Amino acid sequence: MTTTPAEPTIDDYLRKRLRPVEGAIPQLPGIDMYGNSIPAGSVGGDLFEYLNFQQRYNIDARIAQANKLSKQYLEPLSKGATPRNAVDEHVRWLQSKAGYSTADAAAYRKAKSSEQLRVAENLQELYTTAGVLLVDAQGHGIIGAKIASTVHDTFHAFMLSELDRNGRPTTDLFEKLNLRLAQSVTARNALGWKDDSSREIATMLYGEIRPGGHFRFVNFGHPPPLVFSAKYGKFMEVCKERMVQFLALGLEIAEDHPDRNKYFSMKLRKRQIDSSDVAEITLMGQGDILFLYTDGVYDGSDEQDRGQIEEIIGQHKDHSAKEICNAVLDYALKQDEHLRQIDQPDVIDDKTVFIIKSG
């Protein structure tokens, strides 16, 4: 007698969706990386994901498409022919305006062709780039998991648009993501309200690592990365000016955004995000370690916790990124046992650790 497999529960679905896939770990010369996430319950609000651009996207096909468009954009459209692309559509619009000249159309076509050459060049860089996405939604139950899933889906939808338009993610992606998760004046947003005075929130850190240990990232309310020096055996101080941090997603809208009065904002930023807001860290020495985490492991402020984690990383600094990650998570889980013993289980939170080690 055959039995029908049980339908997965929503917890099963979200837990699988929010866990990292080890097979997706990008392989970069001179870089060892590994991350893991452990929910406080059956499912949690932490999300961790590798962005293996070569595995996730067909970079070759995208480069070929950009090069093809760069040539096609230069070709005038035959009279009466159907527009082949957005450039043809725009040239047709230009032709309907007073003062139109063929020189205007040619200049526009040349500019758009050049854009596609730049897209192809940017896509080429993705062969030696790896991304990492960390999200920490408030709470650690199914609501937190749903919020993290919303951030994940929105991020990847915008990423597809960015690769089509720019050949790589730009700060425009994060400005749009931040606005999408803001509270609309007229409608409930993806994060929703708990009551009239508070809302569900999520922090996010997205970064890209390249050979040579160069890490560029944007940070929305997330605890800042720490750099462990293999030479000195301790966490090093990082220049604060290079560690730009915004409020959690959706809480801060730019004053110069055209829709700023359509969303609630705890604080108004003076301007929209640009490249100067992308923080940078470089692992200078061999064996140096970049430590990313969520506040279930370390909240970024407790000096005693920082010292304990520093000691654990120091003890395992010669091991692989995976072994270092697991050692820190083991320490965090032991701290949970202490919280249970002192009758503070409500303080236990989801845990995520990501280790980048220079080779």
N, C-alpha and C positions, 0 to 999 in steps of 0.2 A: 504494500500500500504506500503510495507516494503522498507526501505532505507538501502543502504550499508554503514556501518560505514566508516567515512573518514580515510584515511591512516594517521598515525602519521607523523608529520614533523620531520626533522632531529633534530630540536631544542627540540621537545617533547621527542624524543628518548634519546638524550644526557642528558637532564635535569633529566629525570627519572633515568637514569643509574648512574649519578654522585651524586644523593642525598642519604643520609643515610637512612637505614630502621630501624625504631624504634623497630620492632619485633626482630631484630638481636642483641639487646644490651646484651652482656654477663652478667651473674649473678655470681659475685664472693663474697664470704663472706667478710663482712666489707668494701665493695667498692660500691660506688654509682657513676655511670658514665652516661654522656649524651653529645651528640654533635649535631650540626646542621650547615647547610651551606646555604647561601643565595646568589644567583648570582646577579651581578650588572644589568644584562639585562635579556633577555629571557632565556639565558643559559650562563654559566660561566666557568672559568678555574680552580676553586677550586674543589677538590674532597675530600670527607671525608667518611671513611668506618670503621665500626666495624669489627673485625675478631673474630667471635664467633666460635672457633675451634670445639666445640662439635656439633654445629648446621651445620657448613659448611662441615665437614668431618666426615666419619664413623671411629672414633678413635678405637672403639672396633674391627672392622674388620681389621684395619691396624695393630693393636697389634697382633691379631691372625695370620695375614699373616707373620709378622716379626718372630714370634715364630715358625711358620711352616717352614719358610725358614732356620732358625737357625739349625733346625734338619735335613732338607733335604740337606743342604750344607755339612754336615758331612758324608752323605751316598755316598760311591763310586758308580760310574755309571757302570752298567753291560756292559760287553763287547759287542760292536756292537749296543748298545742302543742309541737312539737319545738324545742329551743333553737336560736336563730339565730346565736349567737356565744358567746364565752368569758364575757361578762358574764351572759348568761342561764344558762349552766352554773353559774356561781358563786352566783347568786341561788337557783337550785334547790338547791344544796348548803346554803346558809344556811337555806332553808325546812325542811331535814331536822333542824336543830339545835334543842335545847330553848331556849326564850326568844326565838325568832325573832319579829320584828315587821315589819310593812310599812314602818315608818320606817327600819329597818336597810337594807332592800333599796333604798329610795328614795335614801338617803344614799350607798350604794355606787354606784348607777347615776349619780348626779350627779357623783361624783368621777371615775368612769371616762369620763363624757362630757367633763368638763373636760380630762382628759388628751388626748383626741383633738383638742380645740381647740388645745391647745399643740402637738401633732404638726403640725397644719396650719400653725400660725404658724412653726414651725421649718423646715418644708419650704419655705415662702415665701422664707426667707433663702438657700436653695440657688441661687436665680436669680442671686445676686450673690456666689457663693462658688465658688472653684476649689480643687481638691485636688491634691496631688502626693505620690507614693509612691516612695521610694528604698529599695532593699534591696541589701545587699552580703553575699553568702554567701561563707564561707571557701572559698578555692580558685577556680580560674577554668576548670574543665573541665566536663564533663557533670554531675558530681555537684553542683558549685556551682550550675549552671543548674537542676537538679532541685530543690534546696533553695529557690532563689529562686522557682521556680514554685509550690512548696508554700506559701510565705508569701503569694504573690499570691492563690492560690485560697482559702486560709483567710481572708485579709483581706476578700475580696469576698463570701464567704458570710456572714461576720459583719456586713458593711456592709448587706446586704439586711435582716437581722434588725433592725439599728439603725434603719434608715429606717422600717420597719414600726412599731417600738415607740416611737421617740423623734422621728422626723422629721429626724434628723441623727446623725452619729457622735458617740458619747460615750466617755469614758475606759473604760467597761466593755468596749468592743470590744477595746482594747489589752490589758486584763487577761486576757481570754479568749484572745487570740492568743498572748500570752506563755506562758500555761499550756499551750496546745495544742502549742507547740514545745518545751516542757520535756521532760526525760528522765523517762519513767515508771519507777517502781520495779519494776513487774511486766511491762512490755512495752516494746519498742522504739518510739520516737516517730518523727515525720516526719523529724527531722534525723539520727537514728541515731548509732551509735558508730563511731569508727575503731578504738579498742582500749579496754582497761579504764580508761584514765586520761584520755582526751580524746574530744571529740565534734565533729561538724561544727556550726558556729555561723553565725549571720547577724545583721548589724546592720540596723536599720530606722529611717528617719525618715519620718513622715507629717505633712504640714502643710497648712494651708488659708489661702489669700490672699483678701483682700477689697479692694474699692475703697478708695483712701486708703493702700494699702501696708501694711495690717495683716496680719501673718503669725503664726499660732498653730500650734504643732507639738509633737509628742511624739517623743522621741529614745531609742532603745534601742541604745546603744553606737556610734552613728554620729558621725563627725567633726562638730563644731558648725558651723552656718552662719556665714558672714562677711558683714559689711555694708561695702560700698564707698561712701564719700561722694563724690558728684560735685563738691561745693563744695571739699573739702579734697584730693581726688585720692588718697585712701588708705583702707585698711581702718580702721574705727573700733573701738575697744574697746567690747564689749557687756557690760553688767552680768552677772557670773557667776551671781548669784542668780536671774536670769530665764532661765537656760539649763539647766534641769533635765535630767539625763541618767541613764538607767538602764543596767544591764548589757545586753549583747547578748541577743536574744530567747531565752527559756527558761532563762537562767542564774540568775535571781533570783526566788524565789517569796515572796509576801507572807505574813507570819506569821499574819494573820487570815483567810487563805483556807481554807475548810473542807477542801480536798483537799491542803493543803500537805505532809502526811506521805506522800502518794502519788507525790511527784516528788522527784528529786534537785535540790538547789539549792546553788550555790556560796556564796550569801549570802542571808539572809532579810531582806526588807524589813519594816519595822515595820507597814505597812498597805498596803491596795490603793490603786491609782492613783485620784486624784480631780482635780477641775478645777484645784487649786493646783499640780499637776504639769505642767500644760500651759504650755510656754514661749512667750514673746511677743516679737516684734520688729516695730517700725514703721519703715518707710522715710520719714524725715521730709522730705527735700528732693527737689525735682524732679531726676530723673536718677540718684537713688541706686539702688544695685544690691545685691540679695541673691544671694549666691553659695553654692550647695549643690553637693556633690561627694562622690565616694567616694575611698578612700585610694589608688587607682591613679593619681589626679591629684595629690592632696596628702593627707598623713596627718594634717594638723592640728597638727603640732609643729615641722617643719623651717622655721626662720626664713628661710633662703636661698630655699627653694621659695616660701614665702609672699611674699617680696619680688618674686620673678620674676612670680608670678601677679598681684600688685598692679600691677606695671608694665604687664603686658599689658592688664589691664582698664582701666587709666588711659589707655592708648593708644587703646582702642576704646570709651571710655565714651560717646561721642556716637553710636555705631552702634546697630543693633538688638540685641535680646537674642540673636537667632540668630547674628549676626556675632560677638558677644562670646563666646558659648558655643563656637563653632567655633574662634575664636582660642586659647582656653584649651586645647581638645582638641588643636589642632595643636602647641602647646607641649609637651603631655604626650607626644604621639607622638614628638616629637624627642628627648625624654628617654629614650624606649625605645631609640632608635637608639644613644644614648650607652651605655646598659646593655649592648647587644649588642656594642659595640666593646670594652668592658672585660670581656667574657666573663661577664656576669651576667644572662643572659636569664631565669633563674628568678625574678628580682625583678619582672619585668614583670607587671602586674596589669590587670584590667578597669578601664575608665574611664567615669565618668559625671559630667556637668556639667549643672546646671540654673541658669538665670539668670532672676531676676525684677527688672524695671526699672520704676521709677515714672515715669509720663509727666508 
